[in-house]
Amino acid sequence: MALNNYSLVRGDRSEQSDKRHGGGVCAYINTHWCTNFVIKHTSCTADVEILCVQCRPFYLPREISCVVFIVIYIPPSGDVNRAMEASVALDTQQTKPEAAIVITGDFNGASLHDALPTYVQYVSFNTRGRSCLDLLYSNIKDAYKTTSLPPIGRSDHTMIYCLPTYIRKLERQKPMIKTIRQWTEDAAEQLGGCFA
């Protein structure tokens, strides 16, 4: 399905997933935010489907080098432990320590809290019926405020709208006052005499 002003990035389901029809994971990237993105990884097994996209938006705070989105689908019949191992192995924080990493998708009751204890989970509302199946994790604290939006098309999952609340490091730090001494001519002459 095409959405105006969004680029569709697909991780289609493969034969390795043991599923017969349809499926896969995808991400929509707002073209007003970013047009420079690359698919870093896709995998599809019976336990988990993963799509990893690295984005370099038009603007990022200086302390963030890029944004990495990892989209995950864990089927109800999938082995949660194997799925968690696969998603943690994909964690790119080791190779890109300055990257903002966002892990999102349909976890079907699984949690990354034990596997990635430093990540913050942002979804606190039901995303399908009376259950919170779709989650959003990030390696940056206080990065987002999430709200629910209606489903797209025939989906029975609500959309998660993320409003950025991140405050740049430059704005979080209080200004420092430094005292700078200027050299007098006498001090400069004395210093010059030491090297003569």
Protein Blocks (a to p, Z undefined) as FASTA:
>chain_A
ZZehiacddddddfklopabgciddddddfkloccdcdfbdcddfkbccdddddddfbdc
fklmbdcdddddddfkbcfklmmmmmmmmpmklmmmmbccddedjeehpafklmmmmbcc
fbfcdfehjacfbccddfbehkbccdddddehjbfbdcdddddfbdcfklmpccdddddd
dddfklmmmmmmmmZZ
